[in-house]
Amino acid sequence: MLGLVLSGDIVFDGLVQGLVYALVAFGLLLIYRATGVINFAHGQIGAFGGYLMAVLQIRYDVAFGVSLPLALLAGTVLGVVSELVLRRLFTQPRLLLFVATLGLTQVIQLLQLRLPIPDEQASSVTFPVLIVGSWEVAGVSVTGPQVQVLLVVPALMAFLGWLFLKSPFGMQVRASADNLSAAQLAGISVRKVSTKTWALAGLLAALSALLIAPMQGSSIATVQNALGPKLLLLSLVAAMFGRMKSFGWTLVGGVVAGVVDRLLLSWSLGGDLPMGSNVALLFLILLVVLFTIGRSESMRDSGWQLTNKVRAARQELTRHPLYRVLTWGGVVALGALALAVPIIAEKPSDILKFTTVPVFLIVALSITILTGWGGQLSLGQFGFVALGSYSTIYFANGLPYWTASLIGVSVGVAAAVVIGVPALRVKGLYLAVITLGFGLVIRSWFIVADKVADGGTAKLNVDRAKGFRLLFFTVKGNDFDGAYYFCLLIAVVAILLVWRVRRTGIGRSIIATRDNENSAAAFTVSPQRAKLLAFAMSGGLAALAGALMPLADRSGQFKVDLLAFEFEDSLRIVAVAVVGGIGSITGAVLGTLVIIAVPIFFDGTDQVQLFASGFGMLIVLLYFPSGLISILHSFRDVLLSWIARRTDWTPPVRERGANVVSLANSTAKKPSVAMPLRTDGLTVNLGGRIIVEGVDLEVRSGEIVGLIGTNGAGKTTILNAVSGLLPSTGVVELYGRDIANLSAHRRARLGQGRAFQNARLFASLTVRETVMVALESRQRSLFVPSVLGLPPSPIAERRKRRESDEIISYLGLGRYADSLLGELSTGTRRVVELGALIALDSRLLLLDEPTAGVAQRETEAFGPLVQTIQRELGASILIIEHDMPMVMSISDRIYCLEAGRVIAEGDPKSIRENPAVIASYLGTDERAIQRSNTND
């Protein structure tokens, strides 16, 4: 039985340290309230202030009373400078700003490394404190650093609580965070408020460092470790306890985290629990808190997507003869350079350094899939790398290396799917925090387990790993060359596999889910499957890189240790993806070259690597948000355009595609004798408020049914409930089948098509790709054939492309086929959405204001277009529309809603004359009904 002893000293120490964790969390909370993101540079700002104080006091003999204010001032100034640097990103998506704080972390760390060393034996010099000594109080040992915390933190927290809850400044901060535009209209200087908030957060960061470093017995050289990733995890647990809102609950969370951490750490050091149990339990607590918060408090999707916004090459330029020459010329040149590395390397150690480049490239590809395609930021990607590495080494003792590697990859896939499950409930910031915790757990608990490694170090037994040496071929006759070429070969294979996936329905579905989850579900794509596939592929690739890590060991001993899986590596790989161009395979290659390969070429120290990744990430995010790939693409397009003008080249004219009528008739589902749609007592209750109550409606076969009413009457809510996007009660039947318990994508697979009011669709996909997403309803892309290019994937992809071109041509969208939807007008996107409904072969169309945002001239063309598509598909339609001439002219029957209830139903003539409808919606002015202003 475990001898777990509850020590008063340990509990008291945990309580005191918990106060500091809460103080750090307060600093995180300030920035979150002001900007909506967690400032990952917060701890590094504190470390800089603490290190500066040590330099002043020990190296230059500056008195404590002078060095302390200067250290606090340094933290404050860094906070202000951080705000000024990041200010231009405040209006950008939150994830963009969040990633920028990662770059800022590395820049501040670089600045700290440029400071003088306080003492030649800095590792043995303890951190300076004001109160020295220890006392026995009620049987508990109390030290000077603990007294400092007890004197400072409670008073400071009380002041902060008053400042943000009662003072005018606090009200200004809350107002700016809740509604920026309204705060500006109220006369609040938002910029000044933001600067003051960042300054205060910087001050708290420096103070936190000065308080916690001496308590943890940190030396001058290790003050950085006192404010490292583990402190961030502890502070995040505290902040999440308060749901990033409540100062009181944040304080409680800090104390809980501190006591749990100290107790489990003492038991682990005593041998009663495995090492790292404290981090593992804190991670579990964090998961429970985040799941309690749930989806309702998660970030807005639009603010937590970091997408590649590189414009596609103009369609005519892609047909220029030099387009392929430039593309393949770059590939050949890069390949030749990669192959020449072992030949031009001066010594074997140089080859080992460059072996890490293809390994990091594979990890960057995993980030490309997860963050670039899936929109989910991972801050613990090297946790999956570590799983793959240690699993491979463990199973390679007796098994062939290939087999052990496959097992390692499988472990990575399984772990990624487990971590991906929370993505079905939480997203954005909260999911990034989960991946951070996962990475720390793997490093602190899994790697140090006795059965996994010896003190965190594991060596690949090349003599017992069957067939290991047969994998390598040499140029100069040593294994290091072979290891490099083998890793390079695997990286090339990984690139080809990822390239293949991106061109199939798997890749399109993942990106569609990221861009617009509701529209993806309406196109029969399962958002849950798409998200888990992104995690699985990402985890598998990262684990594959881990299987190669022993080959990149710079000591040449084919081993790995804790230093190979630092938290900073997970940040650096994010920098690689962002600098190159998130979501782009070419961008991953470019980012790896700039962030990883170039510093190695110049014998890069840690400072060179921090400069490349930190400054590189900030510069790209501030001035080239789409990454280096955007610069490369712009240069290519300018060059091709210039050559085309000089040579009078014109693109060949493509023939018009076949008429879509044959396609629709040949693939459409057989009509059903059952009623397309029937609701009975449909009720929607959101947060205790009844939005729709007791709605009974029918859409009969071949009908166009209009749904009208004032704004807020519940029209869109009804469509969302019928589509499966909102929970509801009552009966919902689709062709006689009860679909009330089916998810949105399963309802779509039964023949229900949905067009949304905003027509956002998928901003990062082209028109052709969008239609091909809808064509997934006819033949679902299978994962393994899609990845490996096996039947039926190639034939299915060619057929989907041909059918999408036919639909695009039929709707007159040929010149937009390769244009990103995010670049098109609202009217054009609505036509694309109708094309997707054709591709779906939908028998019941739910159209939500298809003319919203469209000019009146274009509106008048929509009515006939909708009727034409209805005839081609043999479909029934339920349409919401405020354009009365249109809805009256195309509808067979109309329902009118008021305050969530049906007040009238009948043909257009009876609705037009219904007194209740006139009083509620139409009014008495006949011109409002008959309007057809074609001159607008």
BELMO-V537717 format. One record per pair of residues at least 12 apart in sequence whose ideal C-beta (glycine too) atoms are under 7 Angstrom apart, sorted by the first residue. I is the first residue (numbers start at 0). GAP is how many residues later the second one is. Records with the same first field share a line. If there is no record, write none. Layout:
I: GAP + GAP
This chain:
1: 270
2: 269
3: 263 + 268
6: 259
7: 131 + 132
8: 131 + 132
9: 252 + 253 + 256
10: 248 + 252
11: 128
12: 249
13: 244 + 245 + 247 + 248 + 249
14: 240 + 243 + 244
15: 130 + 133 + 134 + 199
16: 195 + 198 + 241 + 245
17: 236 + 237 + 238 + 239 + 240 + 241
18: 130 + 134 + 235 + 236
19: 129 + 133 + 188 + 191 + 192
20: 213 + 214 + 217 + 233 + 236 + 237
21: 216 + 228 + 229 + 232 + 233
22: 130 + 133 + 181 + 185
23: 184 + 207 + 211
24: 210 + 213 + 214 + 225 + 229
25: 131 + 134 + 178 + 221 + 224
26: 15 + 174 + 177 + 178 + 181
27: 14 + 207 + 211
28: 210 + 215 + 221
29: 167 + 170 + 171
30: 166 + 167 + 170
31: 212
32: 140 + 141 + 144
33: 139 + 142 + 143 + 160 + 163
34: 55 + 62
35: 58
36: 57 + 60 + 61 + 64 + 392
37: 60 + 391
38: 62 + 162
39: 61 + 62 + 65
40: 41 + 60 + 63 + 64 + 67
41: 159 + 163
42: 162 + 184 + 188 + 189
43: 61 + 64 + 65
44: 30 + 33 + 34 + 63 + 157 + 160 + 161
45: 29 + 159 + 160 + 162 + 163 + 181
46: 65 + 162 + 176 + 177 + 180
47: 26 + 30 + 60 + 63 + 64
48: 22 + 23 + 25 + 26 + 156 + 157 + 160
49: 21 + 156 + 159 + 160 + 163 + 173
50: 61 + 64 + 172
51: 18 + 19 + 22 + 63
52: 14 + 15 + 18 + 75 + 157
53: 64 + 73 + 74 + 166 + 169
54: 60 + 61 + 63
55: 14
56: 71
57: 60 + 61 + 67 + 162
58: 57 + 59 + 60
63: 64 + 66
70: 135 + 139
71: 131 + 134 + 135
73: 132
74: 127 + 128 + 130 + 131
75: 123 + 126 + 127
77: 30 + 124
78: 119 + 120 + 122 + 123 + 124
79: 115 + 118 + 119 + 122
81: 22 + 116
82: 111 + 112 + 115
84: 19 + 533
85: 14 + 18
87: 534
88: 532 + 533
92: 209 + 210 + 211 + 212 + 213
93: 205 + 209 + 210
94: 208 + 209 + 210 + 211 + 282 + 333
95: 210 + 525 + 529
97: 331
98: 207 + 475 + 479 + 522
99: 518 + 521
101: 469 + 472 + 515
102: 472 + 511 + 514 + 515 + 518
103: 514
104: 466
105: 465 + 504 + 507 + 508
106: 507 + 508 + 511
108: 501
109: 497 + 500 + 501 + 504
112: 494
117: 102
118: 101
121: 97 + 98 + 99
122: 96 + 98
123: 95
124: 94 + 95
125: 93
126: 86 + 87 + 91 + 92 + 93 + 96
128: 15 + 16 + 19 + 85
129: 18
130: 13 + 16 + 17
131: 12
144: 69 + 70
145: 69
147: 63
148: 62 + 66
151: 59
156: 94
159: 87
160: 86
168: 27
171: 16 + 21
172: 20 + 24
174: 13
175: 12 + 14 + 17
208: 14 + 18
211: 14
212: 13
228: 211 + 338
229: 49 + 210
232: 49 + 203 + 204 + 207
233: 23 + 27 + 48
235: 50 + 197
236: 16 + 20 + 45 + 48 + 49
237: 12 + 15 + 16 + 19
239: 13 + 46 + 49 + 50 + 53
240: 12 + 48
242: 50 + 54
256: 25
259: 18 + 21 + 22
260: 17 + 21
263: 13 + 14 + 17
264: 13
273: 171 + 175
274: 173
275: 168 + 169 + 172
276: 168
278: 161 + 162 + 165 + 166
279: 161 + 165
282: 154 + 158
285: 147 + 151
286: 147
289: 136 + 140 + 144
290: 134
292: 137
293: 131 + 132
294: 130 + 131
297: 128 + 129 + 130 + 132
298: 128 + 129 + 130
300: 216
303: 123 + 124 + 125
304: 70 + 209
305: 65 + 71 + 276
306: 68 + 276 + 457
307: 64 + 273 + 274 + 275 + 276 + 279 + 318 + 456
308: 316 + 317
309: 271 + 274 + 316 + 319 + 320 + 323
310: 509 + 512
311: 454 + 506 + 507 + 508
312: 320 + 324
313: 323
314: 502 + 503
315: 335
316: 320 + 323 + 324
318: 332 + 333
319: 320 + 324 + 329
321: 318 + 321
322: 317
325: 310
337: 150
340: 13 + 143
341: 133 + 134 + 139 + 142
342: 132
347: 130 + 132 + 208
348: 205
350: 129 + 130 + 133
351: 128 + 200 + 202 + 204
352: 201 + 247
353: 130 + 246
354: 128 + 129 + 132 + 196 + 197
355: 196 + 240
356: 235 + 239 + 240
357: 129 + 130 + 133
358: 128 + 186 + 189 + 190 + 193
359: 213 + 216 + 232 + 236
360: 130 + 227 + 228 + 231
361: 129 + 132 + 179 + 182 + 183
362: 18 + 22 + 179 + 182 + 210
363: 209 + 212 + 213 + 224 + 227 + 228
364: 129 + 130 + 133 + 176 + 220 + 223
365: 15 + 172 + 175 + 176
366: 14 + 206 + 207 + 210
367: 130 + 209 + 215 + 217 + 220
368: 129 + 165 + 168 + 169
369: 164 + 165 + 168
370: 206 + 211
371: 205 + 210 + 211 + 212
372: 134 + 137 + 138 + 141 + 161 + 210
373: 136 + 140 + 157 + 160
374: 139
375: 47 + 55 + 158
376: 55
377: 57
378: 53 + 56 + 57 + 60 + 191
379: 55 + 56 + 58 + 59 + 60 + 190
380: 161 + 189 + 192
381: 57 + 183 + 187 + 188
382: 55 + 56 + 59 + 60
383: 28 + 31 + 32 + 155 + 158 + 159
384: 157 + 158 + 160 + 161 + 164 + 180
385: 56 + 57 + 61 + 160 + 179
386: 24 + 25 + 28 + 55 + 156 + 159
387: 20 + 21 + 23 + 24 + 154 + 155 + 156 + 157 + 158 + 159
388: 157 + 158 + 160 + 161 + 171
389: 57 + 62 + 63 + 68
390: 16 + 17 + 20
391: 12 + 13 + 16 + 154 + 155
392: 65 + 67 + 157
393: 58
394: 12
395: 64 + 65 + 69
396: 64 + 67
397: 66
398: 67
399: 66 + 67
400: 64 + 66 + 67 + 70
403: 61
404: 142
407: 135 + 138 + 139
408: 131 + 134 + 135 + 138
410: 132
411: 127 + 128 + 130 + 131 + 134
412: 123 + 126 + 127 + 130
414: 124
415: 119 + 120 + 122 + 123
416: 115 + 118 + 119
418: 15 + 16 + 19 + 116
419: 111 + 112 + 115
421: 12
422: 108 + 112
423: 104 + 107
438: 128 + 131
442: 119 + 122
446: 115 + 118
455: 105 + 106
456: 102 + 104
457: 101 + 102
458: 98 + 99 + 100
459: 90 + 98 + 99
461: 96
470: 15
471: 14
472: 12
479: 76
482: 68
485: 65
486: 61 + 64 + 65
489: 58
493: 47 + 50
494: 90
496: 290
497: 87
498: 86
499: 287 + 289
500: 285 + 286
503: 277 + 282 + 289 + 293
504: 271 + 276 + 281
505: 27 + 275 + 277 + 280
507: 257 + 261 + 264 + 265
508: 16 + 21 + 264 + 267
509: 20 + 23 + 24
510: 251 + 253 + 254
511: 13 + 250 + 253 + 261
512: 12 + 14 + 17 + 18
514: 247 + 248 + 249
515: 244 + 245 + 246
517: 207 + 238
518: 237 + 241 + 242 + 243
520: 223 + 224 + 227
521: 201 + 222 + 226 + 232
522: 225 + 250 + 251 + 253 + 313 + 317
523: 221 + 224 + 225 + 252 + 253 + 316
524: 220 + 248 + 251
525: 219
532: 250
548: 15
571: 23 + 41
574: 20 + 38 + 41 + 42
575: 12 + 15 + 16 + 19 + 20
576: 14
577: 39 + 42 + 43 + 49
578: 12 + 15 + 16 + 37 + 38 + 41 + 48 + 49
579: 47 + 48 + 49
580: 45 + 46 + 47 + 48 + 49
581: 45
583: 45
585: 43
586: 40 + 41 + 42
589: 38 + 39
593: 18 + 22 + 34
594: 17 + 18 + 21
597: 14
598: 13
655: 153
656: 148 + 149 + 152
657: 148
658: 151
659: 146 + 147 + 150 + 178
660: 211
662: 140 + 143
663: 174 + 208 + 209
666: 111 + 174
667: 173 + 205 + 206
668: 82 + 172 + 174
670: 30 + 203
671: 63
673: 61 + 62
674: 23 + 25 + 61
675: 23 + 24 + 25 + 59 + 167 + 168 + 200
676: 21 + 22 + 45 + 57 + 167 + 201
677: 20 + 55
678: 16 + 17 + 18 + 43 + 51 + 52 + 53
679: 16 + 50 + 51
680: 13 + 15 + 49 + 50
681: 13 + 36 + 39 + 46 + 48 + 50
682: 45 + 46 + 47
683: 33 + 37 + 42 + 44
689: 210
690: 23 + 26 + 209
691: 22 + 25 + 26 + 29 + 208
692: 207 + 208
693: 207
694: 23 + 207
695: 206
696: 198 + 205
698: 145 + 177 + 179
699: 176
700: 175
701: 174
702: 173 + 189 + 190
703: 166 + 173 + 175 + 186 + 187 + 188
704: 172 + 173 + 186 + 187 + 188 + 190
705: 173 + 175 + 181 + 185 + 188
706: 171 + 172 + 173 + 188 + 190
707: 179 + 186 + 188 + 213
708: 187 + 188 + 189 + 212
709: 188 + 210 + 211
712: 184 + 185 + 186 + 187
713: 183 + 186
714: 165 + 182
715: 41 + 132 + 164
718: 127 + 129 + 161
721: 124
722: 21 + 24 + 29 + 31 + 123
723: 18 + 19 + 20 + 23
724: 19
733: 13 + 16 + 18 + 110
734: 16
736: 13
748: 28
750: 91 + 92 + 93
751: 90 + 92 + 94
752: 84 + 87 + 89 + 91 + 92 + 93
753: 92
754: 78 + 82 + 92 + 93 + 95
755: 92
756: 91 + 92 + 95
758: 67 + 70 + 71 + 74
760: 60 + 68 + 71 + 72
761: 59
762: 57 + 58 + 59
763: 56 + 58
764: 56
765: 51 + 52 + 53 + 54
766: 41 + 46 + 49 + 50 + 52 + 54 + 65
767: 36 + 37 + 40 + 49 + 50
769: 51 + 62 + 66
770: 33 + 36 + 37 + 64 + 65 + 68
771: 28 + 29 + 32
773: 62 + 65 + 66
774: 25 + 28 + 29 + 64
776: 63
778: 17
780: 12 + 15
803: 35
806: 28 + 31 + 32
807: 27
810: 20 + 24
812: 18 + 19 + 22
815: 12
825: 27 + 28
826: 27 + 31
829: 20 + 24
833: 31 + 35
836: 32
837: 31 + 35
840: 32
841: 31 + 33
842: 32 + 33
843: 31 + 32
844: 30 + 32
845: 32
846: 30 + 32 + 33
847: 32
848: 31 + 32 + 33
849: 12 + 16
850: 30 + 32 + 35
854: 81
855: 77 + 78 + 80
856: 77
858: 24 + 27
859: 72 + 74
861: 24
862: 23 + 26 + 27
865: 24
866: 23
883: 44 + 45
884: 45 + 46 + 47
887: 20 + 24 + 41
890: 17
892: 12 + 13 + 14
893: 12 + 14 + 17
895: 15 + 21 + 24 + 25
897: 22
902: 13 + 14 + 17
903: 12 + 13
911: 17
